[in-house]
Amino acid sequence: HIWLPPLTSDALNRAAALLKVNLSDTPEVIKRAYRRQLSLHHPDKLAARGAGRAEQGNAGERIRQIQEAYELLRRHKGFR
């Protein structure tokens, strides 16, 4: 289970910025952005694009941040 910060406007704005969406976007747009960010930061995709070891090493943390941001927005918007 992922720990989530409280639903504050600051946390929601940071989550939206991380996923590159607006808080007013539809659940479909948010889901698409979430999947796009996961794909962009996946270690295998980074390796295929020639990313260095450091960038690949940070991929796990970045993916965790993306997942937390998505869960926060999902909870705020009330969708599955």
C-alpha distances in whole Angstrom, upper triangle without the diagonal:
4,7,9,13,15,17,20,23,22,19,19,22,21,18,21,23,20,20,24,24,25,24,26,25,25,21,23,24,21,19,22,22,18,19,22,20,18,21,23,21,20,22,24,25,26,28,30,31,32,30,30,28,27,25,24,22,21,19,16,15,17,15,11,14,14,11,10,14,14,11,13,16,15,14,17,19,18,17,15
4,6,10,13,14,17,19,19,15,16,19,17,14,17,19,17,17,21,21,22,21,24,23,23,20,22,22,18,17,20,19,16,17,20,18,16,20,21,19,19,20,23,24,24,26,28,29,30,27,28,26,24,23,22,20,18,17,14,13,14,12,9,10,11,8,7,10,11,8,10,13,13,12,15,18,17,17,15
4,7,10,12,15,17,17,13,15,18,16,14,17,19,17,18,21,21,22,21,24,24,24,21,23,24,20,19,22,21,18,20,22,20,18,22,23,21,21,23,26,26,26,29,31,31,32,29,29,27,25,24,23,22,19,19,16,14,15,14,10,11,13,10,8,11,12,10,10,14,14,13,15,18,17,18,17
4,6,8,11,14,13,10,11,14,13,11,14,16,15,16,19,19,19,17,20,21,21,19,21,21,17,18,21,19,16,19,21,19,18,22,23,21,22,24,27,27,27,29,31,31,32,29,30,29,26,25,25,23,20,19,17,15,15,14,11,10,12,10,6,9,10,8,7,10,11,10,11,15,15,16,16
4,6,8,11,10,7,9,12,11,10,14,16,15,16,19,19,19,17,20,21,22,20,23,22,19,20,22,20,18,21,23,20,20,24,24,22,24,26,29,29,28,31,33,33,34,31,31,30,27,26,26,25,21,21,19,16,16,16,13,12,13,12,9,10,12,10,8,11,13,11,12,15,16,18,18
4,6,9,10,7,9,12,12,12,15,17,17,18,20,19,19,16,19,20,21,20,23,23,19,21,24,22,20,23,25,23,23,27,27,25,27,29,32,32,31,35,36,36,37,34,35,34,31,29,30,28,25,25,23,20,20,20,17,15,16,15,12,12,14,12,9,11,13,10,10,14,15,17,18
4,7,8,6,7,10,11,10,12,15,15,16,18,17,16,13,15,17,18,17,20,20,17,19,22,20,18,22,23,21,22,26,26,25,27,29,32,32,31,35,36,35,37,34,35,34,32,30,30,29,26,25,24,21,20,20,18,15,16,15,12,11,12,11,7,9,11,9,7,11,12,15,17
4,5,5,6,9,10,11,12,14,15,17,18,17,15,12,15,18,19,19,22,21,18,21,23,21,20,24,25,22,24,27,27,26,28,31,34,33,32,36,37,36,37,34,35,35,32,30,31,30,26,26,25,22,21,21,19,16,17,17,14,12,14,14,10,11,14,12,10,13,15,18,20
4,6,5,6,9,10,10,12,14,15,16,14,12,10,13,15,18,18,21,20,17,20,22,20,19,23,24,22,23,27,26,26,28,31,34,32,32,35,37,35,37,34,35,35,32,30,31,31,27,26,26,23,21,22,20,17,17,18,15,13,15,15,11,11,14,13,10,13,16,18,21
4,5,5,6,9,10,11,12,14,15,14,13,11,15,17,19,20,22,21,18,20,22,20,19,23,23,20,22,26,25,24,26,29,32,31,30,33,35,33,34,31,32,32,29,27,28,28,24,24,24,21,19,20,19,15,16,17,14,12,15,15,12,12,16,15,13,15,18,20,22
4,5,5,6,9,10,11,12,14,14,13,11,15,16,18,18,21,19,16,18,20,17,16,20,21,18,19,23,22,21,24,26,29,28,27,31,32,31,32,29,30,30,27,25,26,25,22,21,21,18,16,17,15,12,13,14,10,8,11,12,8,9,13,12,11,14,16,18,19
4,5,5,6,9,10,11,12,11,10,8,11,13,15,14,17,16,13,15,17,15,14,18,19,17,18,22,21,21,23,26,29,28,27,31,32,31,32,30,31,31,28,26,27,26,23,22,21,19,17,17,16,13,12,13,11,8,10,10,7,7,10,10,8,10,13,15,17
4,5,5,6,9,10,10,9,8,7,11,12,15,16,18,16,13,16,18,15,15,19,19,16,19,22,21,20,23,26,29,27,26,30,31,29,31,28,30,30,28,25,26,26,23,22,22,19,17,18,17,14,13,15,13,10,12,13,10,9,13,14,11,13,16,18,20
4,5,5,6,9,10,10,10,10,14,15,17,17,19,17,14,16,18,14,14,17,17,14,17,20,18,18,21,23,26,25,23,27,29,27,28,25,27,27,24,21,23,23,19,19,19,16,14,15,14,10,11,13,11,8,11,13,10,10,14,15,13,15,18,19,20
4,5,5,6,8,9,10,9,13,13,15,14,16,14,11,13,14,12,10,14,15,12,14,17,17,16,18,21,24,23,22,26,27,26,27,25,26,26,24,21,22,22,18,17,17,15,12,13,12,9,8,10,8,4,7,9,7,7,10,12,11,12,15,16,17
4,5,5,6,5,6,6,10,10,12,12,14,11,9,12,13,10,10,14,14,12,14,17,16,17,19,22,25,23,23,26,27,26,28,25,27,28,25,22,23,24,20,19,19,17,15,15,15,12,10,12,11,7,8,11,9,7,11,13,11,12,15,15,17
4,5,5,6,8,9,12,12,15,15,17,14,11,14,14,11,11,15,14,11,14,17,15,15,19,21,24,22,21,25,26,24,26,23,25,26,23,20,22,22,19,18,19,17,14,15,15,12,10,13,13,9,11,14,12,11,14,16,15,16,19,19,20
4,5,8,10,12,15,14,16,16,16,14,11,13,13,10,9,12,12,9,11,14,12,12,15,18,20,19,18,22,23,21,23,20,22,22,20,17,18,19,15,14,15,13,10,11,12,8,7,10,10,7,9,12,11,11,14,16,15,16,19,19,19
4,6,9,10,13,11,13,12,13,10,8,9,10,6,6,9,9,7,9,12,11,12,14,18,20,18,18,21,22,21,23,21,23,24,22,18,19,20,17,15,16,15,11,11,12,10,7,10,10,7,7,11,11,10,12,15,14,14,17,16,17
4,7,10,12,10,13,13,14,10,9,11,11,7,9,12,10,9,12,14,13,14,17,20,22,19,19,23,23,21,24,22,24,25,23,20,21,22,19,18,19,18,14,14,16,13,11,13,14,11,11,15,14,12,14,17,16,16,19,18,19
4,7,8,7,9,10,11,8,7,10,10,7,9,12,11,11,14,16,15,17,19,23,24,22,22,26,26,24,27,25,28,29,27,23,24,26,22,20,21,20,17,17,18,15,12,14,14,11,10,14,13,10,12,15,14,13,16,16,17
4,5,5,9,11,12,9,8,12,13,10,12,16,15,15,18,20,19,20,23,26,28,26,26,30,30,28,31,29,31,32,30,27,28,29,25,24,24,23,20,20,20,17,15,17,16,12,12,15,13,10,13,15,13,12,15,16,18
4,6,8,10,12,10,9,13,14,12,13,17,17,16,19,21,21,22,25,28,30,28,28,32,32,31,33,31,33,34,32,29,29,30,27,25,25,23,21,20,20,17,15,16,15,12,11,13,11,8,11,12,9,9,12,13,16
4,7,9,12,10,10,13,14,13,15,18,18,19,21,23,23,24,27,30,32,30,30,34,34,33,35,33,36,37,35,31,32,33,30,28,28,27,24,23,23,21,18,19,18,15,14,16,14,10,12,14,11,9,13,14,17
4,7,8,6,7,10,11,10,12,15,15,16,18,20,20,22,24,28,29,27,28,31,31,30,33,31,34,35,33,30,30,31,28,26,26,25,22,21,22,20,17,17,18,14,13,15,14,10,11,14,12,10,13,12,15
4,5,5,6,9,10,11,12,14,15,17,19,20,21,23,24,28,29,27,28,32,32,31,34,32,35,36,35,31,31,32,29,27,27,26,23,22,22,21,18,18,18,15,13,15,14,11,10,13,12,9,11,10,12
4,5,5,6,9,10,10,12,14,15,16,18,20,21,22,26,27,25,27,30,30,29,33,31,34,34,33,30,29,30,28,25,25,24,22,19,20,19,15,15,16,13,10,12,12,9,8,11,10,7,9,7,9
4,5,5,6,9,10,11,12,14,15,17,18,20,21,25,26,24,25,29,28,28,31,30,33,33,33,29,28,30,28,25,25,25,22,20,21,20,16,16,17,15,12,14,15,12,11,14,14,11,12,10,11
4,6,5,6,9,10,10,12,14,15,16,18,20,24,25,22,24,27,26,26,29,28,31,32,31,27,27,28,26,23,24,23,20,18,20,18,15,15,17,14,11,14,15,12,12,15,15,12,14,12,13
4,5,5,6,9,10,11,12,14,15,17,18,22,23,21,22,26,26,25,28,26,29,30,28,25,25,26,23,21,21,20,17,16,16,15,12,12,13,10,8,11,11,8,8,12,12,10,12,10,11
4,5,5,6,9,10,11,12,14,16,16,20,21,19,21,24,24,24,27,26,28,29,28,24,24,25,23,20,19,20,17,15,16,15,11,11,13,11,8,10,12,10,9,13,13,12,13,10,10
4,5,5,6,9,10,11,12,14,15,19,20,17,19,23,22,21,25,24,27,28,27,23,23,25,22,19,20,20,17,15,17,16,13,13,15,13,11,14,15,13,12,16,17,15,16,14,13
4,5,5,6,9,10,10,12,14,18,19,17,18,21,21,20,23,22,24,25,24,21,21,22,20,17,18,18,15,13,15,14,10,11,14,11,9,13,14,12,12,16,16,15,17,15,15
4,5,5,6,9,10,11,12,16,17,16,17,20,20,20,23,21,23,24,23,19,19,20,18,15,15,15,12,10,12,11,7,8,10,9,6,10,12,10,11,14,15,14,16,14,13
4,5,5,6,9,10,10,14,15,13,15,18,18,18,21,20,23,23,23,19,18,20,18,15,15,16,13,11,13,13,9,10,13,12,10,13,15,14,13,17,18,17,18,15,14
4,5,5,6,9,10,14,14,12,13,17,16,15,19,18,21,22,21,18,17,19,17,14,16,16,13,11,14,14,10,12,15,13,12,15,17,15,16,19,20,19,21,18,17
4,5,5,6,8,12,14,11,12,16,16,15,18,16,18,19,18,15,15,16,14,11,13,13,9,8,11,10,7,10,12,11,10,14,15,14,15,19,19,19,21,19,18
4,6,5,6,10,11,10,11,14,15,15,17,16,18,18,18,14,13,15,13,10,10,11,9,6,9,10,7,8,12,11,10,13,16,15,16,19,20,20,21,19,17
4,6,5,9,9,7,9,12,12,12,15,14,17,18,18,14,13,15,14,11,12,14,11,9,13,14,11,12,15,15,14,17,19,19,19,22,23,23,24,21,20
4,6,9,10,7,7,11,11,10,13,11,15,16,16,12,11,14,13,10,12,13,10,10,13,13,11,13,16,15,15,18,20,19,20,23,24,24,26,24,22
4,6,9,7,6,10,11,11,13,10,13,13,13,9,8,11,9,6,8,10,7,7,10,11,9,12,14,14,14,17,19,19,20,23,24,24,26,24,23
4,6,5,6,9,10,11,13,11,13,13,13,11,8,11,10,6,8,11,9,7,11,13,11,12,16,16,16,18,20,21,21,24,25,26,27,24,22
4,5,5,6,9,10,11,9,10,10,11,9,5,8,9,6,8,11,10,9,13,14,14,15,18,19,19,21,23,24,24,27,29,29,30,28,26
4,5,5,6,9,10,10,12,12,14,11,8,11,12,10,11,15,14,13,16,18,17,18,21,22,21,23,26,26,26,29,31,31,32,29,27
4,5,5,6,9,9,12,13,14,11,9,13,13,10,13,15,14,13,16,17,16,17,21,21,20,23,25,25,25,28,30,30,31,28,26
4,5,5,6,5,8,9,11,8,6,10,11,8,12,14,12,12,16,17,16,18,21,21,21,24,25,26,26,29,30,31,32,30,28
4,5,5,5,7,8,11,9,7,10,12,10,13,16,15,15,18,20,19,21,24,24,24,27,29,29,30,32,34,34,35,33,31
4,5,7,10,12,14,12,11,14,15,13,16,19,17,17,21,22,20,22,25,25,25,28,30,30,30,33,35,35,36,33,31
4,6,9,12,14,11,11,14,15,13,17,19,17,17,21,21,20,22,25,25,25,28,29,29,30,33,34,34,35,33,32
4,6,9,12,10,10,13,14,14,17,19,17,18,22,22,22,24,27,26,27,30,31,31,32,35,36,36,38,36,34
4,7,8,6,7,10,11,10,14,16,14,16,19,19,19,21,24,24,25,27,29,29,30,33,34,34,36,34,33
4,5,5,6,9,10,11,14,16,15,17,19,20,20,23,25,25,26,29,30,31,32,35,36,36,38,36,35
4,5,5,6,9,10,12,14,14,16,18,19,20,22,24,25,26,28,30,31,32,34,35,36,38,36,34
4,5,5,6,9,11,12,12,15,16,17,18,21,22,23,24,26,27,29,30,32,33,35,36,35,34
4,5,5,6,10,10,10,12,15,15,16,18,20,20,22,24,25,26,28,30,31,32,33,32,31
4,5,5,8,10,10,11,14,15,15,17,19,20,21,23,25,26,27,29,31,32,33,31,29
4,5,7,8,10,11,13,14,16,17,19,20,21,23,25,26,27,29,30,32,33,32,30
4,6,6,6,9,10,11,12,14,16,17,19,20,21,23,24,26,27,29,30,29,28
4,5,5,6,9,10,10,12,14,15,16,18,20,21,22,24,26,27,28,26,25
4,5,5,6,9,10,11,12,14,15,17,18,20,21,22,24,26,26,25,23
4,5,5,6,9,10,11,12,14,15,17,19,20,21,23,24,25,25,23
4,5,5,6,9,10,11,12,14,15,17,18,20,21,22,24,23,22
4,5,5,6,9,10,10,12,14,15,16,18,20,21,22,20,19
4,5,5,6,9,10,11,12,14,15,16,18,20,21,20,18
4,5,5,6,9,10,11,12,14,15,16,18,20,19,18
4,5,5,6,9,10,11,12,14,15,16,18,17,16
4,5,5,6,9,10,10,12,14,15,16,15,13
4,5,5,6,9,10,10,12,14,15,15,14
4,6,5,6,8,10,11,12,14,14,14
4,5,5,6,8,10,10,12,11,11
4,5,5,6,8,10,10,10,9
4,5,5,6,9,10,11,12
4,5,5,6,8,9,10
4,5,5,6,6,7
4,6,5,7,8
4,6,8,11
4,6,9
4,7
4
